[in-house]
Amino acid sequence: MSIAAVPASPPQRTPARVRLRPTMQSDLDFVLTLEQDRENLPFITPWERMQHEASIRFPDFRHFIIEGGAGLDAAGFLILIGCRSPHHSLELKRMVVQHKGQGLGRAALRVAKKIAFDDLGGHRFWLDVKGLNSRARMLYASEGFVVEGCLRDAVRVSGGYDSLIVMGMLKPEFEARRAQGLEIFG
Ligand SMILES: CC(C)(COP(=O)(O)OP(=O)(O)OC[C@H]1O[C@@H](n2cnc3c(N)ncnc32)[C@H](O)[C@@H]1OP(=O)(O)O)[C@@H](O)C(=O)NCCC(=O)NCCS
């Protein structure tokens, strides 16, 4: 009896080099400008400056600037919430990258997972993403996030409503990916 060959996993591309550092008050113009960018607005619900200011200070939140590129310049931002959750359930509240399609989002997400599970003791790391946001959905799925549900017509978008897809990853799933060499950094 012949045994079917197991297809080899696709080779892992080395992710872009990024670094996350805590957002400072002086970064907020950059953050607000990115949020208001017409390229990003369809995919996020922008915050007031005051909400970002509060989230920099609030202990349950971690607000990060994504630094990337040759000079490790500010390239985007991301926000984690639930960092003090008694349920060890952390949320990727927002991630925005300025220059898209260069691997910075994937690299930043890898660092965020490491922070969530290794540094902040997360058992669960989750997010929601608009149905129309195929780029982000593709990224999250390829980084091991599993679709957990759908909040139908949860958000207003131009021309009607869109659903929010809830996606999540558990610590054992993260550890399994790491053991398979899928959580590498640039
Ligand atoms: C979503 C976002 C953070 C991803 O960051 P990015 O740097 O553009 O993404 P990457 O270059 O790392 O690409 C990641 C994967 O997305 C997928 N992807 C990229 N561009 C895509 C496109 N136009 N359509 C569908 N999928 C796409 C690919 O699978 C890609 O992986 P690969 O190139 O290794 O095959 C960024 O595009 C962004 O800021 N978007 C606007 C705000 C937003 O949607 N935030 C998320 C809200 S939940």
Ligand as a Chemical Component Dictionary entry (heavy atoms), coordinates in Angstrom:
data_LIG
# 
_chem_comp.id                   LIG 
_chem_comp.type                 NON-POLYMER 
_chem_comp.pdbx_formal_charge   0 
_chem_comp.three_letter_code    LIG 
# 
loop_
_chem_comp_atom.comp_id 
_chem_comp_atom.atom_id 
_chem_comp_atom.alt_atom_id 
_chem_comp_atom.type_symbol 
_chem_comp_atom.charge 
_chem_comp_atom.model_Cartn_x 
_chem_comp_atom.model_Cartn_y 
_chem_comp_atom.model_Cartn_z 
_chem_comp_atom.pdbx_ordinal 
LIG C1  C1  C 0 -3.963 45.197 8.035  1  
LIG C2  C2  C 0 -2.548 45.755 8.081  2  
LIG C3  C3  C 0 -2.172 46.091 9.524  3  
LIG C4  C4  C 0 -1.611 44.652 7.551  4  
LIG O1  O1  O 0 -0.316 45.145 7.509  5  
LIG P1  P1  P 0 0.577  45.077 6.164  6  
LIG O2  O2  O 0 1.938  45.496 6.524  7  
LIG O3  O3  O 0 -0.118 45.785 5.075  8  
LIG O4  O4  O 0 0.510  43.506 5.862  9  
LIG P2  P2  P 0 1.695  42.578 5.373  10 
LIG O5  O5  O 0 2.481  43.259 4.290  11 
LIG O6  O6  O 0 2.418  42.083 6.552  12 
LIG O7  O7  O 0 0.849  41.421 4.673  13 
LIG C5  C5  C 0 0.276  40.430 5.399  14 
LIG C6  C6  C 0 -0.576 39.517 4.552  15 
LIG O8  O8  O 0 -1.804 40.132 4.191  16 
LIG C7  C7  C 0 -2.228 39.583 2.938  17 
LIG N1  N1  N 0 -2.407 40.702 2.054  18 
LIG C8  C8  C 0 -1.580 41.741 1.819  19 
LIG N2  N2  N 0 -2.145 42.602 0.975  20 
LIG C9  C9  C 0 -3.358 42.094 0.663  21 
LIG C10 C10 C 0 -4.426 42.524 -0.144 22 
LIG N3  N3  N 0 -4.368 43.679 -0.816 23 
LIG N4  N4  N 0 -5.532 41.753 -0.191 24 
LIG C11 C11 C 0 -5.630 40.595 0.492  25 
LIG N5  N5  N 0 -4.622 40.162 1.280  26 
LIG C12 C12 C 0 -3.520 40.879 1.347  27 
LIG C13 C13 C 0 -1.168 38.649 2.466  28 
LIG O9  O9  O 0 -1.529 37.348 2.896  29 
LIG C14 C14 C 0 0.042  39.131 3.213  30 
LIG O10 O10 O 0 0.934  38.131 3.451  31 
LIG P3  P3  P 0 2.091  37.755 2.381  32 
LIG O11 O11 O 0 2.394  38.977 1.571  33 
LIG O12 O12 O 0 3.212  37.361 3.286  34 
LIG O13 O13 O 0 1.480  36.662 1.610  35 
LIG C15 C15 C 0 -2.378 47.021 7.204  36 
LIG O14 O14 O 0 -2.646 46.697 5.864  37 
LIG C16 C16 C 0 -3.257 48.175 7.643  38 
LIG O15 O15 O 0 -2.812 49.034 8.400  39 
LIG N6  N6  N 0 -4.512 48.234 7.142  40 
LIG C17 C17 C 0 -5.446 49.315 7.470  41 
LIG C18 C18 C 0 -5.928 49.248 8.903  42 
LIG C19 C19 C 0 -6.461 47.880 9.243  43 
LIG O16 O16 O 0 -7.156 47.259 8.454  44 
LIG N7  N7  N 0 -6.150 47.417 10.451 45 
LIG C20 C20 C 0 -6.630 46.143 10.950 46 
LIG C21 C21 C 0 -7.969 46.345 11.548 47 
LIG S1  S1  S 0 -8.572 44.849 12.272 48 
# 
loop_
_chem_comp_bond.comp_id 
_chem_comp_bond.atom_id_1 
_chem_comp_bond.atom_id_2 
_chem_comp_bond.value_order 
_chem_comp_bond.pdbx_ordinal 
LIG C1  C2  SING 1  
LIG C2  C3  SING 2  
LIG C2  C4  SING 3  
LIG C2  C15 SING 4  
LIG C4  O1  SING 5  
LIG O1  P1  SING 6  
LIG P1  O2  DOUB 7  
LIG P1  O3  SING 8  
LIG P1  O4  SING 9  
LIG O4  P2  SING 10 
LIG P2  O5  DOUB 11 
LIG P2  O6  SING 12 
LIG P2  O7  SING 13 
LIG O7  C5  SING 14 
LIG C5  C6  SING 15 
LIG C6  O8  SING 16 
LIG C6  C14 SING 17 
LIG O8  C7  SING 18 
LIG C7  N1  SING 19 
LIG C7  C13 SING 20 
LIG N1  C8  SING 21 
LIG N1  C12 SING 22 
LIG C8  N2  DOUB 23 
LIG N2  C9  SING 24 
LIG C9  C10 SING 25 
LIG C9  C12 DOUB 26 
LIG C10 N3  SING 27 
LIG C10 N4  DOUB 28 
LIG N4  C11 SING 29 
LIG C11 N5  DOUB 30 
LIG N5  C12 SING 31 
LIG C13 O9  SING 32 
LIG C13 C14 SING 33 
LIG C14 O10 SING 34 
LIG O10 P3  SING 35 
LIG P3  O11 DOUB 36 
LIG P3  O12 SING 37 
LIG P3  O13 SING 38 
LIG C15 O14 SING 39 
LIG C15 C16 SING 40 
LIG C16 O15 DOUB 41 
LIG C16 N6  SING 42 
LIG N6  C17 SING 43 
LIG C17 C18 SING 44 
LIG C18 C19 SING 45 
LIG C19 O16 DOUB 46 
LIG C19 N7  SING 47 
LIG N7  C20 SING 48 
LIG C20 C21 SING 49 
LIG C21 S1  SING 50 
# 
